[in-house]
Amino acid sequence: MTTRKGIIIFVLSLVVLFSSLTTSAQEPRFGGTLRVAIGTSLKSIDWMCYTQVIVRQVGYHIWETLVTFDDKFRIIGHLAHDWKISPDHKTYTFYLRKGVQFHKGYGEMKAEDVKSSIDRYIKKAPSGSALNVNQVEVIDDYTVALHLTKPSGPAFLSLLALPSEAVIIFPKEIMDPLPDVNGIGLKEAVGTGPFELEDWIPGEKLVLSRFKDYSPPDFPAATGLGGKRVAYLDKVILIPTPEPSARVAALEAGDVDFADEVPATSYLSLKDNPGIKLYPVEPYFIPQAYFNMARGPFSKSIDLRKAVLAAVDTEQMLQAATRGYKDFYKVACGSLFYQDIQPDLYSKYGCEQGLYGKGSEFEKARELMKKAGYNGEKIVIITNTDYYYMYASALVLADQMGRAGFNTKLEVYDWPGELDRRSNLDAWDIAFSGNSIRMDPNMAYLWFYDKKKWTYFKEYKWPEMATLVEQDMAALTHEERLAVWDKMMRLFIDNATMINVGEVKTLYASNNKVHFMNWYLWSFWNTWIEK
């Protein structure tokens, strides 16, 4: 048997931490309410079954996983303090921390809760079948063994740690009988995290309150998504405020204490304001446009997808997404990963193959359109205004495709509205989204795994990618996984699978009484407010 407390999924050379960390000579204090203007509203808070970033940002505070990522992308214990891997890599045994309490009086977390939660994940989560878990065995109150159908290496632990469709742990009592996915997907939103859900009025507010019985793992400090997490704040009130200028105005007027995704145009007016603190978040997102692979012209023709890539100038899209502020974007080559912080994963293959890096090649686009047999069919592009970088990128894409000869129709919604529209695969041809940091490559490539219960690419049969996903799951070393990831990225680019626009950064902002410490996307443990 081999034992690991910190198995490295992949160690990255972090030149720049994702977001600035505030430091202060003052001691943190408990108390206070943090009012936060967020960019969009939630249609669900079922973190296990939904992939949207805002769902995970709320979920971080309420729920926890067996293991998680530290700030170097290594796996560390979270609800499990240790684990053991069998010699055949088919059984992973986890040793749970004792004394961890659930919210709302549900008592101590034990192995039966882990079993019922993982059973739900396997049955309900889109990536549940990708775990390849055959049996969840309760050995005693604090020991649970996951028996796999086939050997798996580091990729299995990374799946248990992924912040998208998270393998979060609920009390067994709210899992019996196994509920269907709905607004929260459960009878109650109960976890073990530093905050508990107090109130949620969709579209109006979501209130988190400090969980007084929270038990953090034994770490000297916070690290990544885990470590020592302290809920100093009494409450966090999340207020959907889709218009960026309205978020800034609310902060300046003192109506909120913290603003999500501050536009680049506000940087000059805020940077010298003594009452405001700015927090650069770099990188933030890769704007993306999905081709509909279930139906329509792009599902049938690689050439037509390549025609769009020939027409589009991704730098113009980035300029629009960041309102022309060059310091807020970085041109890339269609990679799913980030140049500076993921150098062993970032690929220039898209530029080498001529699919990225040029743009506005309208004659080339027309030749490919003719080769694909395109006859002027309407191309429906959907986007939203809640995330400005998606909206602005879509405007440029529609214009450039039109100049190449595509018949485009742009439909604009709020973010929940786009998600509703996107769920109808007969209603669109290109849909905008964003690629957050993929802490492990399977967070990206599982999109195309044919064993997923549901994905926007589910109907696109791609056996070559499915084979590579399974090879990644079976790989036992980082070096083996790197070789597989390179093949995946090349296949992804050669197939013109989607439009990866490039890297954008953003700003968070707060009043000067807030002491905010964050890693990448906002979270509010270890955040406190001066008197």
Kinemage of the C-alpha trace (Angstrom):
@kinemage 1
@onewidth
@group {chain A} dominant
@subgroup {mainchain}
@vectorlist {calphas} color= white
{ca met a 1} P 0.000 0.000 0.000
{ca thr a 2} L 1.105 3.582 -0.643
{ca thr a 3} L 0.010 6.518 1.482
{ca arg a 4} L -0.199 10.133 0.351
{ca lys a 5} L -1.178 13.355 2.076
{ca gly a 6} L -0.216 15.566 -0.875
{ca ile a 7} L -0.054 13.800 -4.207
{ca ile a 8} L 1.029 16.218 -6.887
{ca ile a 9} L -1.322 16.263 -9.817
{ca phe a 10} L 0.968 18.673 -11.618
{ca val a 11} L 3.322 21.249 -10.167
{ca leu a 12} L 3.215 24.548 -11.976
{ca ser a 13} L 5.720 27.358 -11.895
{ca leu a 14} L 3.548 30.109 -10.500
{ca val a 15} L 5.168 33.325 -11.634
{ca val a 16} L 2.195 35.371 -10.537
{ca leu a 17} L -0.464 34.368 -8.022
{ca phe a 18} L -3.918 34.636 -9.509
{ca ser a 19} L -4.969 37.587 -7.448
{ca ser a 20} L -3.280 40.028 -5.158
{ca leu a 21} L -3.276 39.061 -1.515
{ca thr a 22} L -3.833 41.882 0.904
{ca thr a 23} L -1.558 42.108 3.881
{ca ser a 24} L -2.100 44.054 7.046
{ca ala a 25} L -0.312 44.722 10.297
{ca gln a 26} L -3.701 44.657 12.007
{ca glu a 27} L -5.097 41.518 13.575
{ca pro a 28} L -8.180 40.058 11.880
{ca arg a 29} L -11.416 40.604 13.756
{ca phe a 30} L -14.687 38.729 13.860
{ca gly a 31} L -17.984 40.377 13.009
{ca gly a 32} L -19.624 42.522 10.384
{ca thr a 33} L -21.630 41.997 7.225
{ca leu a 34} L -20.027 42.070 3.776
{ca arg a 35} L -22.336 43.278 1.005
{ca val a 36} L -21.147 42.053 -2.389
{ca ala a 37} L -22.328 43.196 -5.823
{ca ile a 38} L -21.976 40.119 -8.036
{ca gly a 39} L -22.232 40.023 -11.809
{ca thr a 40} L -25.035 37.518 -12.226
{ca ser a 41} L -27.721 35.569 -10.405
{ca leu a 42} L -27.965 31.833 -9.792
{ca lys a 43} L -30.537 29.486 -11.222
{ca ser a 44} L -29.384 26.723 -8.858
{ca ile a 45} L -26.967 26.222 -5.983
{ca asp a 46} L -26.604 22.475 -6.548
{ca trp a 47} L -22.833 22.519 -6.921
{ca met a 48} L -22.729 18.779 -7.543
{ca cys a 49} L -24.840 18.981 -10.682
{ca tyr a 50} L -24.087 22.412 -12.170
{ca thr a 51} L -20.837 23.676 -13.678
{ca gln a 52} L -21.422 27.441 -13.732
{ca val a 53} L -18.714 29.476 -12.001
{ca ile a 54} L -21.146 31.456 -9.822
{ca val a 55} L -22.555 28.157 -8.493
{ca arg a 56} L -19.104 26.992 -7.420
{ca gln a 57} L -18.236 30.385 -5.910
{ca val a 58} L -21.257 30.114 -3.634
{ca gly a 59} L -20.675 26.394 -3.143
{ca tyr a 60} L -17.098 26.898 -1.879
{ca his a 61} L -18.523 28.538 1.227
{ca ile a 62} L -21.193 25.932 2.033
{ca trp a 63} L -19.762 22.552 1.075
{ca glu a 64} L -16.481 20.677 1.126
{ca thr a 65} L -14.887 17.749 -0.689
{ca leu a 66} L -12.747 14.870 0.556
{ca val a 67} L -9.651 16.424 -1.035
{ca thr a 68} L -8.920 19.737 -2.728
{ca phe a 69} L -6.207 21.759 -4.488
{ca asp a 70} L -3.558 23.876 -2.786
{ca asp a 71} L -2.068 26.986 -4.404
{ca lys a 72} L 0.428 24.873 -6.380
{ca phe a 73} L -2.329 22.608 -7.777
{ca arg a 74} L -1.335 19.746 -5.500
{ca ile a 75} L -3.944 17.518 -3.915
{ca ile a 76} L -4.315 18.079 -0.171
{ca gly a 77} L -6.679 16.722 2.438
{ca his a 78} L -9.937 18.547 3.136
{ca leu a 79} L -12.627 16.397 4.787
{ca ala a 80} L -10.230 13.462 4.582
{ca his a 81} L -6.967 13.895 6.486
{ca asp a 82} L -5.231 10.976 4.750
{ca trp a 83} L -5.757 8.256 2.175
{ca lys a 84} L -4.281 4.982 1.006
{ca ile a 85} L -4.029 3.545 -2.504
{ca ser a 86} L -3.994 -0.196 -3.116
{ca pro a 87} L -1.090 -1.681 -5.130
{ca asp a 88} L -3.408 -2.341 -8.095
{ca his a 89} L -4.701 1.290 -7.991
{ca lys a 90} L -8.291 0.052 -7.867
{ca thr a 91} L -9.099 0.902 -4.243
{ca tyr a 92} L -8.731 4.313 -2.607
{ca thr a 93} L -9.307 4.324 1.151
{ca phe a 94} L -10.001 7.671 2.827
{ca tyr a 95} L -9.628 8.475 6.515
{ca leu a 96} L -12.068 11.163 7.596
{ca arg a 97} L -11.381 13.963 10.052
{ca lys a 98} L -13.236 13.526 13.322
{ca gly a 99} L -15.504 16.152 14.810
{ca val a 100} L -16.530 17.790 11.510
{ca gln a 101} L -20.087 19.107 11.958
{ca phe a 102} L -22.856 19.630 9.433
{ca his a 103} L -24.897 22.835 9.377
{ca lys a 104} L -28.373 23.137 10.874
{ca gly a 105} L -27.930 20.520 13.579
{ca tyr a 106} L -27.407 17.508 11.329
{ca gly a 107} L -24.548 16.305 13.522
{ca glu a 108} L -21.103 14.941 12.789
{ca met a 109} L -20.026 13.959 9.292
{ca lys a 110} L -19.308 10.241 9.050
{ca ala a 111} L -18.589 7.618 6.415
{ca glu a 112} L -22.286 6.910 5.718
{ca asp a 113} L -22.691 10.554 4.679
{ca val a 114} L -19.746 10.203 2.303
{ca lys a 115} L -21.211 7.028 0.813
{ca ser a 116} L -24.665 8.546 0.197
{ca ser a 117} L -23.114 11.690 -1.315
{ca ile a 118} L -20.866 9.791 -3.705
{ca asp a 119} L -23.765 7.506 -4.637
{ca arg a 120} L -25.739 10.629 -5.562
{ca tyr a 121} L -22.809 11.996 -7.541
{ca ile a 122} L -22.528 8.791 -9.567
{ca lys a 123} L -26.263 8.796 -10.329
{ca lys a 124} L -26.925 12.508 -10.790
{ca ala a 125} L -23.795 14.486 -11.673
{ca pro a 126} L -22.923 14.876 -15.363
{ca ser a 127} L -19.445 13.424 -14.746
{ca gly a 128} L -20.575 10.804 -12.232
{ca ser a 129} L -19.859 7.826 -14.446
{ca ala a 130} L -16.365 9.165 -15.204
{ca leu a 131} L -15.316 8.306 -11.634
{ca asn a 132} L -15.544 4.599 -12.540
{ca val a 133} L -16.507 3.829 -8.937
{ca asn a 134} L -18.018 0.374 -8.649
{ca gln a 135} L -18.676 0.369 -4.888
{ca val a 136} L -18.483 2.764 -1.963
{ca glu a 137} L -17.645 0.699 1.117
{ca val a 138} L -18.132 1.994 4.655
{ca ile a 139} L -15.407 0.379 6.769
{ca asp a 140} L -16.145 2.258 9.990
{ca asp a 141} L -17.484 5.681 10.996
{ca tyr a 142} L -14.342 7.458 9.804
{ca thr a 143} L -13.077 5.202 7.008
{ca val a 144} L -14.525 4.778 3.533
{ca ala a 145} L -13.118 2.835 0.560
{ca leu a 146} L -13.869 3.613 -3.081
{ca his a 147} L -13.534 0.528 -5.279
{ca leu a 148} L -12.934 1.323 -8.950
{ca thr a 149} L -13.846 -0.676 -12.023
{ca lys a 150} L -10.342 -0.215 -13.431
{ca pro a 151} L -6.968 1.082 -12.175
{ca ser a 152} L -6.621 4.849 -11.931
{ca gly a 153} L -3.763 7.139 -10.979
{ca pro a 154} L -3.570 10.836 -10.036
{ca ala a 155} L -6.502 11.710 -12.303
{ca phe a 156} L -8.886 9.989 -9.895
{ca leu a 157} L -7.881 12.190 -6.974
{ca ser a 158} L -8.133 15.266 -9.173
{ca leu a 159} L -11.710 14.307 -10.081
{ca leu a 160} L -12.568 14.135 -6.390
{ca ala a 161} L -11.056 17.616 -5.938
{ca leu a 162} L -12.424 19.388 -9.018
{ca pro a 163} L -14.388 22.562 -8.245
{ca ser a 164} L -16.730 21.969 -11.191
{ca glu a 165} L -19.496 19.376 -10.604
{ca ala a 166} L -17.911 18.928 -7.210
{ca val a 167} L -18.003 15.681 -5.216
{ca ile a 168} L -19.343 17.484 -2.149
{ca ile a 169} L -20.530 15.806 1.031
{ca phe a 170} L -24.083 16.146 2.388
{ca pro a 171} L -25.799 14.611 5.422
{ca lys a 172} L -27.250 11.196 4.625
{ca glu a 173} L -30.630 12.290 6.032
{ca ile a 174} L -31.244 14.770 3.219
{ca met a 175} L -30.181 12.208 0.618
{ca asp a 176} L -32.830 9.615 1.537
{ca pro a 177} L -34.683 9.046 -0.739
{ca leu a 178} L -32.329 10.181 -3.490
{ca pro a 179} L -33.862 13.442 -4.782
{ca asp a 180} L -34.026 14.700 -8.324
{ca val a 181} L -32.151 17.849 -9.327
{ca asn a 182} L -34.247 20.966 -8.818
{ca gly a 183} L -33.610 24.492 -7.530
{ca ile a 184} L -31.141 23.295 -4.939
{ca gly a 185} L -31.245 19.634 -5.905
{ca leu a 186} L -31.837 18.610 -2.285
{ca lys a 187} L -34.330 19.004 0.538
{ca glu a 188} L -31.927 21.434 2.206
{ca ala a 189} L -28.613 23.082 1.308
{ca val a 190} L -26.522 21.638 4.151
{ca gly a 191} L -22.767 21.191 4.160
{ca thr a 192} L -19.715 21.393 6.400
{ca gly a 193} L -18.224 24.652 5.081
{ca pro a 194} L -17.315 27.854 6.956
{ca phe a 195} L -20.623 29.501 6.010
{ca glu a 196} L -24.160 28.185 5.866
{ca leu a 197} L -27.038 29.250 3.649
{ca glu a 198} L -29.381 31.587 5.526
{ca asp a 199} L -31.570 32.908 2.728
{ca trp a 200} L -31.828 32.828 -1.049
{ca ile a 201} L -34.252 34.867 -3.138
{ca pro a 202} L -33.259 34.172 -6.786
{ca gly a 203} L -32.436 37.353 -8.661
{ca glu a 204} L -32.492 39.441 -5.471
{ca lys a 205} L -30.008 38.191 -2.878
{ca leu a 206} L -28.281 35.205 -1.336
{ca val a 207} L -27.273 35.383 2.330
{ca leu a 208} L -24.514 33.303 3.932
{ca ser a 209} L -23.949 33.317 7.689
{ca arg a 210} L -20.923 32.188 9.666
{ca phe a 211} L -21.106 28.550 10.800
{ca lys a 212} L -20.024 28.797 14.409
{ca asp a 213} L -19.159 25.095 14.679
{ca tyr a 214} L -16.944 25.041 11.596
{ca ser a 215} L -13.883 22.813 11.950
{ca pro a 216} L -11.074 23.649 9.475
{ca pro a 217} L -8.375 21.105 8.627
{ca asp a 218} L -5.079 21.313 10.482
{ca phe a 219} L -3.060 23.684 8.308
{ca pro a 220} L -0.980 26.701 9.359
{ca ala a 221} L -2.549 28.918 6.699
{ca ala a 222} L -4.993 29.000 3.815
{ca thr a 223} L -3.702 27.536 0.570
{ca gly a 224} L -5.564 27.371 -2.729
{ca leu a 225} L -9.084 26.118 -2.083
{ca gly a 226} L -8.198 24.559 1.260
{ca gly a 227} L -6.005 24.895 4.308
{ca lys a 228} L -6.932 27.096 7.266
{ca arg a 229} L -10.210 28.766 6.364
{ca val a 230} L -11.714 31.106 8.966
{ca ala a 231} L -15.144 32.719 8.717
{ca tyr a 232} L -14.534 36.101 10.340
{ca leu a 233} L -17.643 37.699 8.859
{ca asp a 234} L -21.049 37.312 10.494
{ca lys a 235} L -22.771 37.428 7.121
{ca val a 236} L -22.072 37.719 3.407
{ca ile a 237} L -24.893 39.139 1.281
{ca leu a 238} L -24.531 38.493 -2.457
{ca ile a 239} L -26.547 40.969 -4.523
{ca pro a 240} L -26.940 40.305 -8.288
{ca thr a 241} L -25.928 43.492 -10.104
{ca pro a 242} L -25.424 42.605 -13.786
{ca glu a 243} L -24.460 46.084 -15.053
{ca pro a 244} L -20.712 46.670 -14.360
{ca ser a 245} L -21.056 50.424 -13.956
{ca ala a 246} L -23.845 49.859 -11.437
{ca arg a 247} L -21.532 47.662 -9.338
{ca val a 248} L -18.901 50.401 -9.318
{ca ala a 249} L -21.456 53.093 -8.511
{ca ala a 250} L -22.826 51.024 -5.624
{ca leu a 251} L -19.323 50.594 -4.210
{ca glu a 252} L -18.504 54.286 -4.507
{ca ala a 253} L -21.818 55.239 -2.891
{ca gly a 254} L -21.227 52.882 0.037
{ca asp a 255} L -24.226 50.693 -0.826
{ca val a 256} L -21.964 47.625 -1.110
{ca asp a 257} L -18.562 46.794 0.339
{ca phe a 258} L -17.172 44.643 -2.481
{ca ala a 259} L -17.653 44.636 -6.258
{ca asp a 260} L -17.180 41.654 -8.561
{ca glu a 261} L -15.632 42.034 -12.031
{ca val a 262} L -14.931 45.762 -12.176
{ca pro a 263} L -14.579 46.938 -15.809
{ca ala a 264} L -11.199 48.050 -17.088
{ca thr a 265} L -12.648 51.467 -17.876
{ca ser a 266} L -13.128 52.073 -14.137
{ca tyr a 267} L -9.490 51.365 -13.323
{ca leu a 268} L -8.228 54.925 -13.850
{ca ser a 269} L -11.011 56.475 -11.780
{ca leu a 270} L -10.639 54.007 -8.905
{ca lys a 271} L -6.891 53.445 -8.622
{ca asp a 272} L -6.205 56.770 -6.903
{ca asn a 273} L -9.327 56.738 -4.744
{ca pro a 274} L -8.103 56.409 -1.125
{ca gly a 275} L -11.375 54.834 -0.080
{ca ile a 276} L -11.107 51.967 -2.590
{ca lys a 277} L -8.878 48.891 -2.818
{ca leu a 278} L -8.317 47.107 -6.132
{ca tyr a 279} L -7.453 43.428 -6.540
{ca pro a 280} L -6.103 42.358 -9.955
{ca val a 281} L -7.268 38.865 -10.969
{ca glu a 282} L -4.882 37.513 -13.580
{ca pro a 283} L -5.687 35.362 -15.399
{ca tyr a 284} L -9.446 35.459 -15.039
{ca phe a 285} L -11.100 33.721 -17.979
{ca ile a 286} L -10.649 32.526 -21.533
{ca pro a 287} L -13.756 33.677 -23.431
{ca gln a 288} L -15.067 30.766 -25.465
{ca ala a 289} L -17.623 30.114 -28.159
{ca tyr a 290} L -19.047 26.596 -28.345
{ca phe a 291} L -20.064 25.120 -31.669
{ca asn a 292} L -23.284 23.137 -31.413
{ca met a 293} L -22.155 19.568 -32.053
{ca ala a 294} L -25.614 18.029 -31.583
{ca arg a 295} L -27.286 19.490 -34.674
{ca gly a 296} L -26.904 22.104 -37.375
{ca pro a 297} L -24.138 22.855 -39.871
{ca phe a 298} L -21.195 22.872 -37.446
{ca ser a 299} L -21.971 19.359 -36.214
{ca lys a 300} L -21.417 18.003 -39.695
{ca ser a 301} L -18.368 19.876 -40.997
{ca ile a 302} L -14.900 20.552 -39.632
{ca asp a 303} L -14.347 22.795 -42.660
{ca leu a 304} L -17.228 25.061 -41.620
{ca arg a 305} L -15.823 25.345 -38.120
{ca lys a 306} L -12.413 26.173 -39.595
{ca ala a 307} L -14.095 28.826 -41.749
{ca val a 308} L -15.236 30.605 -38.581
{ca leu a 309} L -11.736 30.391 -37.121
{ca ala a 310} L -10.323 31.871 -40.328
{ca ala a 311} L -12.768 34.765 -40.229
{ca val a 312} L -12.433 35.661 -36.575
{ca asp a 313} L -9.710 37.972 -35.286
{ca thr a 314} L -9.351 36.899 -31.675
{ca glu a 315} L -7.319 39.973 -30.726
{ca gln a 316} L -10.185 42.210 -31.824
{ca met a 317} L -12.495 40.110 -29.671
{ca leu a 318} L -10.125 40.523 -26.721
{ca gln a 319} L -9.910 44.265 -27.280
{ca ala a 320} L -13.695 44.463 -27.202
{ca ala a 321} L -13.914 42.219 -24.146
{ca thr a 322} L -11.547 44.472 -22.182
{ca arg a 323} L -12.815 47.757 -23.667
{ca gly a 324} L -9.524 48.301 -25.468
{ca tyr a 325} L -7.218 48.033 -22.436
{ca lys a 326} L -4.266 46.026 -23.718
{ca asp a 327} L -2.947 45.352 -20.220
{ca phe a 328} L -6.140 43.402 -19.519
{ca tyr a 329} L -5.765 40.686 -22.159
{ca lys a 330} L -3.243 38.325 -23.654
{ca val a 331} L -3.391 36.823 -27.160
{ca ala a 332} L -3.165 33.031 -27.146
{ca cys a 333} L -3.195 30.170 -29.656
{ca gly a 334} L -6.478 28.486 -28.853
{ca ser a 335} L -5.051 26.645 -25.848
{ca leu a 336} L -7.339 25.613 -23.019
{ca phe a 337} L -4.588 26.525 -20.549
{ca tyr a 338} L -2.761 29.662 -19.460
{ca gln a 339} L 0.648 30.769 -20.715
{ca asp a 340} L 2.292 32.089 -17.564
{ca ile a 341} L 0.893 29.894 -14.816
{ca gln a 342} L 0.498 26.635 -16.760
{ca pro a 343} L 3.618 26.544 -18.948
{ca asp a 344} L 3.777 22.745 -19.107
{ca leu a 345} L 0.190 22.639 -20.421
{ca tyr a 346} L 0.004 25.747 -22.600
{ca ser a 347} L 0.213 24.867 -26.286
{ca lys a 348} L 1.112 26.988 -29.311
{ca tyr a 349} L -0.127 24.265 -31.621
{ca gly a 350} L -3.144 26.312 -32.767
{ca cys a 351} L -0.861 29.061 -34.076
{ca glu a 352} L 1.553 26.546 -35.607
{ca gln a 353} L -1.335 25.004 -37.547
{ca gly a 354} L -2.589 28.400 -38.738
{ca leu a 355} L -5.986 28.110 -37.039
{ca tyr a 356} L -5.214 30.910 -34.583
{ca gly a 357} L -3.034 34.007 -34.659
{ca lys a 358} L -4.079 35.630 -37.917
{ca gly a 359} L -7.793 36.376 -38.239
{ca ser a 360} L -9.871 38.340 -40.721
{ca glu a 361} L -8.890 35.851 -43.451
{ca phe a 362} L -12.197 36.282 -45.202
{ca glu a 363} L -11.225 34.759 -48.561
{ca lys a 364} L -9.919 31.645 -46.821
{ca ala a 365} L -13.142 31.519 -44.825
{ca arg a 366} L -15.245 31.742 -47.996
{ca glu a 367} L -13.292 28.911 -49.632
{ca leu a 368} L -13.864 26.708 -46.594
{ca met a 369} L -17.552 27.674 -46.493
{ca lys a 370} L -17.889 26.658 -50.144
{ca lys a 371} L -16.047 23.385 -49.493
{ca ala a 372} L -18.408 22.667 -46.589
{ca gly a 373} L -21.464 23.307 -48.773
{ca tyr a 374} L -22.696 26.256 -46.743
{ca asn a 375} L -25.736 27.818 -48.449
{ca gly a 376} L -26.542 30.793 -46.279
{ca glu a 377} L -28.284 28.936 -43.463
{ca lys a 378} L -29.005 31.162 -40.484
{ca ile a 379} L -26.364 30.854 -37.754
{ca val a 380} L -27.830 31.679 -34.324
{ca ile a 381} L -25.244 33.036 -31.853
{ca ile a 382} L -26.316 33.335 -28.214
{ca thr a 383} L -24.595 35.355 -25.508
{ca asn a 384} L -25.378 37.346 -22.371
{ca thr a 385} L -24.799 40.779 -20.866
{ca asp a 386} L -24.069 39.605 -17.302
{ca tyr a 387} L -20.521 38.717 -18.338
{ca tyr a 388} L -19.375 41.645 -20.443
{ca tyr a 389} L -16.435 39.766 -21.961
{ca met a 390} L -18.864 37.216 -23.445
{ca tyr a 391} L -21.181 39.901 -24.774
{ca ala a 392} L -18.475 42.032 -26.362
{ca ser a 393} L -16.718 39.006 -27.870
{ca ala a 394} L -19.999 37.869 -29.424
{ca leu a 395} L -20.582 41.267 -31.055
{ca val a 396} L -17.203 41.058 -32.788
{ca leu a 397} L -17.709 37.424 -33.798
{ca ala a 398} L -21.105 38.131 -35.363
{ca asp a 399} L -19.668 41.077 -37.289
{ca gln a 400} L -16.629 39.198 -38.583
{ca met a 401} L -18.645 36.137 -39.552
{ca gly a 402} L -21.060 38.407 -41.401
{ca arg a 403} L -18.180 40.001 -43.318
{ca ala a 404} L -17.050 36.538 -44.371
{ca gly a 405} L -20.530 35.715 -45.717
{ca phe a 406} L -22.226 33.910 -42.857
{ca asn a 407} L -25.882 34.688 -42.227
{ca thr a 408} L -25.773 35.387 -38.492
{ca lys a 409} L -28.403 36.226 -35.899
{ca leu a 410} L -27.228 37.366 -32.456
{ca glu a 411} L -29.504 36.666 -29.485
{ca val a 412} L -28.679 38.367 -26.162
{ca tyr a 413} L -29.932 37.275 -22.733
{ca asp a 414} L -28.903 37.564 -19.104
{ca trp a 415} L -26.701 34.669 -17.930
{ca pro a 416} L -29.517 32.474 -16.524
{ca gly a 417} L -31.469 33.175 -19.705
{ca glu a 418} L -28.571 32.089 -21.900
{ca leu a 419} L -28.213 28.899 -19.872
{ca asp a 420} L -31.907 28.140 -20.391
{ca arg a 421} L -31.582 28.817 -24.111
{ca arg a 422} L -28.373 26.786 -24.338
{ca ser a 423} L -30.085 23.769 -22.793
{ca asn a 424} L -32.286 23.586 -25.911
{ca leu a 425} L -29.856 22.158 -28.442
{ca asp a 426} L -32.268 22.944 -31.289
{ca ala a 427} L -32.172 26.680 -30.554
{ca trp a 428} L -28.603 27.781 -31.301
{ca asp a 429} L -25.464 27.176 -33.366
{ca ile a 430} L -22.786 29.048 -31.393
{ca ala a 431} L -22.999 29.777 -27.654
{ca phe a 432} L -20.675 31.937 -25.582
{ca ser a 433} L -19.155 30.920 -22.279
{ca gly a 434} L -15.839 31.215 -20.453
{ca asn a 435} L -13.043 28.878 -19.476
{ca ser a 436} L -11.963 29.340 -15.866
{ca ile a 437} L -8.665 27.946 -14.632
{ca arg a 438} L -8.569 24.221 -15.314
{ca met a 439} L -6.817 23.009 -12.168
{ca asp a 440} L -6.414 19.649 -13.828
{ca pro a 441} L -6.774 18.999 -17.577
{ca asn a 442} L -9.575 16.489 -17.092
{ca met a 443} L -11.670 19.468 -15.974
{ca ala a 444} L -11.616 20.479 -19.657
{ca tyr a 445} L -11.443 17.236 -21.587
{ca leu a 446} L -14.303 15.570 -19.714
{ca trp a 447} L -16.545 17.812 -21.840
{ca phe a 448} L -15.985 15.357 -24.643
{ca tyr a 449} L -16.117 12.107 -22.701
{ca asp a 450} L -18.934 9.958 -24.076
{ca lys a 451} L -19.693 8.487 -20.634
{ca lys a 452} L -20.843 11.849 -19.301
{ca lys a 453} L -24.583 11.877 -18.653
{ca trp a 454} L -25.013 15.311 -20.171
{ca thr a 455} L -22.886 17.975 -21.806
{ca tyr a 456} L -23.362 20.455 -24.617
{ca phe a 457} L -21.120 18.150 -26.621
{ca lys a 458} L -22.861 14.921 -25.598
{ca glu a 459} L -24.257 14.161 -29.030
{ca tyr a 460} L -20.861 14.629 -30.645
{ca lys a 461} L -19.351 11.174 -30.853
{ca trp a 462} L -15.604 11.509 -30.536
{ca pro a 463} L -14.093 8.088 -29.810
{ca glu a 464} L -10.495 9.318 -30.208
{ca met a 465} L -10.925 11.835 -27.391
{ca ala a 466} L -12.789 9.325 -25.218
{ca thr a 467} L -9.880 6.901 -25.613
{ca leu a 468} L -7.407 9.592 -24.551
{ca val a 469} L -9.547 10.502 -21.523
{ca glu a 470} L -9.431 6.886 -20.406
{ca gln a 471} L -5.662 6.774 -20.979
{ca asp a 472} L -5.321 9.844 -18.759
{ca met a 473} L -7.406 8.202 -16.036
{ca ala a 474} L -5.214 5.095 -16.183
{ca ala a 475} L -1.859 6.932 -16.208
{ca leu a 476} L 0.128 6.442 -13.005
{ca thr a 477} L 2.714 9.227 -13.390
{ca his a 478} L 2.750 12.916 -14.203
{ca glu a 479} L 5.003 12.241 -17.209
{ca glu a 480} L 2.508 9.752 -18.653
{ca arg a 481} L -0.279 12.263 -18.218
{ca leu a 482} L 1.701 15.052 -19.914
{ca ala a 483} L 2.130 12.879 -23.014
{ca val a 484} L -1.607 12.178 -23.118
{ca trp a 485} L -2.501 15.838 -22.564
{ca asp a 486} L -0.344 16.878 -25.525
{ca lys a 487} L -2.245 14.447 -27.779
{ca met a 488} L -5.543 15.777 -26.428
{ca met a 489} L -4.635 19.395 -27.163
{ca arg a 490} L -3.533 18.579 -30.707
{ca leu a 491} L -6.728 16.631 -31.355
{ca phe a 492} L -8.780 19.471 -29.874
{ca ile a 493} L -7.144 22.047 -32.186
{ca asp a 494} L -7.128 19.861 -35.320
{ca asn a 495} L -10.839 19.295 -34.847
{ca ala a 496} L -11.593 23.050 -34.587
{ca thr a 497} L -13.689 22.100 -31.566
{ca met a 498} L -14.512 25.587 -30.281
{ca ile a 499} L -13.216 29.152 -30.329
{ca asn a 500} L -10.828 29.912 -27.465
{ca val a 501} L -10.490 33.657 -27.719
{ca gly a 502} L -7.504 34.344 -25.436
{ca glu a 503} L -6.826 35.346 -21.840
{ca val a 504} L -8.544 38.204 -20.058
{ca lys a 505} L -7.981 39.548 -16.576
{ca thr a 506} L -10.295 41.584 -14.389
{ca leu a 507} L -10.427 43.530 -11.142
{ca tyr a 508} L -12.252 43.104 -7.877
{ca ala a 509} L -12.722 46.174 -5.698
{ca ser a 510} L -13.689 46.873 -2.108
{ca asn a 511} L -13.867 49.766 0.302
{ca asn a 512} L -10.720 50.330 2.346
{ca lys a 513} L -12.187 48.776 5.503
{ca val a 514} L -12.277 45.333 3.906
{ca his a 515} L -9.290 43.003 4.245
{ca phe a 516} L -9.684 40.521 1.420
{ca met a 517} L -7.472 37.507 0.886
{ca asn a 518} L -8.252 35.465 -2.172
{ca trp a 519} L -6.911 32.850 -4.553
{ca tyr a 520} L -8.245 33.272 -8.073
{ca leu a 521} L -12.080 33.514 -7.986
{ca trp a 522} L -13.500 35.391 -5.007
{ca ser a 523} L -14.278 33.661 -1.762
{ca phe a 524} L -14.779 35.247 1.640
{ca trp a 525} L -13.252 33.017 4.274
{ca asn a 526} L -10.247 34.784 5.842
{ca thr a 527} L -11.852 38.102 4.813
{ca trp a 528} L -12.604 40.593 7.575
{ca ile a 529} L -13.754 44.172 8.066
{ca glu a 530} L -12.194 46.879 10.232
{ca lys a 531} L -14.355 48.666 12.752
